[in-house]
Amino acid sequence: MQKKLSNPMRLAAFGAAVLTCFVMTSASWAAVRVCGERIKMAKMLTGKYQETPRAIGVSATGNSLLEIYTSMEGSWTVLLTTTRGMACIMGAGHSWQDKDQVQYFPKS
């Protein structure tokens, strides 16, 4: 004979399942994020990838600084820095083009 769970027990079980999924997703996402002191991150980008600052902006709240680093070879990195000096790479890629040089794909 199978015992039925009460509604509060079902809700608690569902909440635990959702929380477990959230924690597992957050942990895997955090594992790929590269963070460190801004000075060290900037030195790494300029030294290892020959990327230099191309653009910079302060968030509307003033709580973070966004920088875009690019190289002559076309690599790029987006670095986000908090007011405490902790910086994280938010994205990186290749084929960077300055706005006045952008070559759009032809329309089909």
N, C-alpha and C positions, 0 to 999 in steps of 0.2 A: 504494500500500500504506500503510495507516494504522498508525502505531506505537502500541503499547499502553503505558500508563503503569504503572510498578510501584506496589505498594501504598503505599510511603512517599511516592511522588510524588503519588498520588491524595489521600492524607491531607493533604499540604502544600497542594495546590490547593484542597481543601475548606476547610481552615483559613483560607487567604487569602480565599476567598469570604465566609466567615462574618465574618471580621475587617473586610472592606470594608463589609459590610452594617451591622455594629455601629457603625463610625466614621461612616458616612453618617447613620444614625439619630441618633446622639449629637449630631452637628453640627447637624442640623436642629432637634432638641429644644433645644439650647443657644441657638439663634438666637432663640427666642421667649421665653426666660427674661429677665426684667428684674432686674438686680442693681445694687447700689451700697452706699455707706456708709449705715448704718442711719439716722443723723441726717438725711441728704439724702432718703432714701426716705420717712421719716416726714413730713418737711416737704412733700414732693411730694404725699403722700396727703391731708394736711390742707389744703394750699393749693389744689391743682388739683381734688380730688374732694370736699372738705369731709368727709372721713372722719376719725373720731377712734377711739382705741383702745377696744374694747368688751370684749375678753377677752385674757388673757395666760397663758402656761404655759411651764415649763422642761422640756426633754426628760428622760427617765429617766437618760440618761448625763450630763446637765448640759452637753452640748456645743452646744446650740442653744436658742433662745428663739422660741416661736411666738406671734404676735400676730394678732388679728382686728380690723380696722378697719371701721367701718360709718358710713354717713351717714344723715341723716334721710330722704333720698329712697329709701333701701333698697339703695344700692350697698354692696358689701363687698369686702375684700381680705384675703388671708392672707399675712402676711409672716413669713419664717423668717430668723433672724439667728444667725450663728455667734459663737463666743467672740472672734473677731478683729474683730467689728463689721461684717462683710459681710452684707448683707441681700438676699434674693431674694423676689420676688413668686411665690408658689406657686399661687395661684389668685385669681380675682376674679369677681364676678358682680353680680346684681341681686336684688331681691325679698327682702332680708334681713328676718327677723321674729325678735323676741326670743322666748325660750321661752314665757313666760307669755302671749304674744299669737299664737302659731302657729295658723294656720288650715289644717287638713289638707284635702286634697281629699276630697269625699264618696265613700264606697265604692259601687261599682256593683253 
